[in-house]
Amino acid sequence: MSIYDRDYSRSDYQDQSRPQMQMRFPQLTPVVRMLLIINVSVFMFSIIVKPLGELIYEWFSVDSTSPARCFQVWRLIGYQFLHDPTNIWHLAFNMIGLYFLGPTLERYWHSKKFLNFYLLCGAAGGVFYILLSTLGIVRPGVLVGASGAILGMLAACAILFPQFVVFFMFFPVPIRVAALILTAVYIISIFTGAANAGGDAAHLAGMAAGAGYVYLWPRFRNRYKPAIHSDDWEKRFRAYGELQKEVDRILEKVNMQGIASLTRKEKKTLAEATKLEQMKSRL
């Protein structure tokens, strides 16, 4: 009997490695919580202590008006935590996106990988904005905001979790439809020289980086993964055989005594077996 034929592999089983769409507010994860706190704190600090806030913006925003500042790479990270202090909606919309999309990706990838992904998408937005400003496609200026990273998350979720539904202009739409509409809007904005063409360039680059990460990272990782020695393979096969025996024993216990009779360790074993089978199915 395949593991997928067993009770704990059904879609309604509690332990799953792949998140499912649920109509409820997500539970915050560590990195998402940290990002929310930093963004809101910097925004409030820049309003309460205005002189120091202006200094922070001067040193950490992406500034394409100065050739020297274009090469100050720390700005590609720093600008992601700055938002227009005169426009609270700039912060609000980004943080709403982070709150609803971030926890799903962090649980799917784990915290370190999610944080790297988030910062990479934001940095890609800053680089693309500088590039288009240098080429004269968009007007030079100052760029702040987490939008590039947020749109990168949207693109990643659209690929990984197409069952997600998001609100677009107050209407619920499939996440992939929203991603396609936004991509078209940003492209039109850039080539028509709209008022926020520079910001939309960062948005588009963030989405491209998010999609590229999802599609290319697994291939890159598998290509450069060190070769596994035959001894390692033998150990893994033995471990897998032992795992299957343990799973069969646990399932027999469920048949005899019910699911409530399982210990925490036995439930964890079933969850690990499910995750292993899901990983094999993606190879």
Phi, psi and omega in degrees: 000129179289152177301328180291346178274354186269160188302318188285354178265359179291159184295340181266004177288145190293319185266111177221144179277338181257117185295150176244155180291126178228139182275071178202166178287134183288152175276131184296143175254163189303311183290319178299317178300315180298317181295319178299315182296315182296313182298313181292320181296315179297319179298312181293320180298321181292337177274317184287316180247076190301315181300316178290326177298318178296324179293320178297315180296323181294326186267341187238355176280154174281121186237106181270003179277345182239119178304321181295318182289336178297335182261006176273093193293337180296338179295332181295336174266315185298323185294339182291344181254010179247141177223153181305113183292347179267359184223093183294337180291332176301314177289315187300312183295321178294318181289328175296316178298318178297318183295319185273329183262326187300311183303323180297314180291322180295320178292326182287320184259340190082162196298312185298313180295322179296316180297317177300317178298313182302309182292325178297315180297317178296317179296322178299321177298317179294319179296315182294323178297315179298317181299312181292328176294317180297324180279355179079014180281324173236159183288138176297150180178201181247136182242129174222159174121157181265012188300321180301316178293320181295317179290330173297319177295321179300316180296318180296316179294325179297328179278314186279326186229068184296347179284351181294146175239133179236162177268121180238115185054042176072009178243136177287127179222154174302144187298327179291325176294316178299318180296318180293319179297314180296320178301315179296318180298317182292320178297315179297318180300318182294313187277349174259358179067040180297167185301323181252035182299323179295315178296321179292331174297318177295321178299313182296318179294322177298318178296317180297319179295320179297314179294317180298321179298314182296318184280321190266328185301315179301322179292318179296316181296316181291328182291322185256012178290133180300148180294145181260128181290158182299324178300321178295319179298318180298318179297320181293319179296318178297316180297321179294320178297318178296322179297318180297320178298317180294321178297317178298320178297316181295319180294325176296322178295320178298317180297325184274321190240350180095160183296331183292344182279351184287143174279169178299321180296320180292321176296321178296321178299317178297318180296319179294322178295319177298314180298320179297316179295322178294322177295320178295324182289339180272351182283000000 
